Each structure stands twice: as C-alpha cells, then as structure tokens.
Amino acid sequence: MIDSGEVKNQSDLAKLKGISRARVTQILNLLKLDSLIIQELEKFGDPLKSRIITERMLRLYVNKSQQEQQYLLNFLNTLV
C-alpha cells in the first residue's frame, strides 16, 4: 500500500489498519529476510496448522548475516 501510494508512510498504514506504527515496522522488517527463506515459509501455507515457527523467531534473523539466515533456511527445509 505504501509502494502503490495508497498511503504515504508507515504511520498512515498503521492508522488505516488499526495497529501501531511499531507493529507495521515489525511486519515490514520480515521482508528483509532472504528471499529463499520467504519462499520456504510460503510452502507452509496460511494459516499454519501448528506453531512450527513463530514470527518472533523469524524476527531474530532479519538483521543476521547470509550465513546465519542459511541456518534458518536449513531448519525450515527439515520441516517441509
């Protein structure tokens, strides 16, 4: 919605969705995960059948190195 211009920024998006700006930031930061990790996560479907992996767990890897994110990807591959 920000990219398309529907809203100006994260604050406007937060107001529109009824959540905090901090929450919007948390969600958008997940997009910084390696694209291969995101693809593996998509294989699980939405919603997850069980709490195999949590958002809190994923947030730990957002600012990690490629090697550390690869560890997460290897773990995800064992679950699929």
C-alpha positions in Angstrom: 0.0 0.0 0.0 2.9 2.3 0.7 4.6 1.3 -2.6 1.4 1.9 -4.6 0.8 5.3 -3.0 -2.5 4.3 -1.2 -0.9 5.5 2.0 2.0 7.9 2.4 4.0 6.1 5.1 4.1 3.5 7.8 2.2 5.8 10.2 -0.7 6.2 7.8 -0.8 2.5 7.2 -0.9 1.8 10.9 -3.8 4.2 11.4 -5.7 2.6 8.5 -5.2 -0.9 9.8 -5.7 0.0 13.4 -2.3 -1.2 14.6 0.7 0.6 16.0 3.5 2.0 13.8 5.9 -0.2 15.6 3.9 -3.3 14.6 3.9 -2.2 11.0 7.7 -1.8 11.2 8.0 -5.4 12.7 5.9 -6.8 9.9 7.7 -4.9 7.1 11.1 -5.9 8.5 10.3 -9.5 7.9 10.5 -8.7 4.2 14.3 -8.2 4.8 14.7 -11.9 5.2 16.4 -13.7 2.4 14.0 -14.4 -0.5 14.7 -18.2 -0.2 13.5 -18.1 3.4 10.3 -16.3 2.4 9.7 -18.9 -0.3 10.2 -21.8 2.2 7.8 -20.1 4.6 5.2 -19.8 1.8 5.2 -23.5 1.4 3.7 -23.9 4.9 0.5 -22.1 3.8 -1.6 -19.6 5.6 -2.5 -20.0 8.4 0.0 -22.5 9.8 -1.6 -25.8 11.1 0.6 -25.5 14.2 3.2 -23.2 15.7 6.1 -24.8 13.9 7.8 -21.4 13.5 6.9 -18.1 15.0 7.1 -14.6 13.9 9.2 -13.8 17.0 11.7 -16.5 15.9 11.9 -15.0 12.4 12.5 -11.5 13.7 15.7 -12.7 15.2 17.1 -13.5 11.8 16.1 -10.2 10.0 19.5 -8.5 10.6 21.6 -11.6 10.6 24.3 -12.5 8.1 23.6 -14.5 5.0 25.3 -17.5 6.7 23.1 -17.2 9.7 20.0 -16.9 7.6 21.1 -20.0 5.7 21.0 -21.9 9.0 17.3 -20.8 9.4 16.7 -22.0 5.8 18.2 -25.4 6.5 16.0 -25.7 9.6 12.9 -24.7 7.6 13.8 -27.3 4.9 13.7 -30.0 7.6 10.1 -29.0 8.4 8.6 -29.0 4.9 
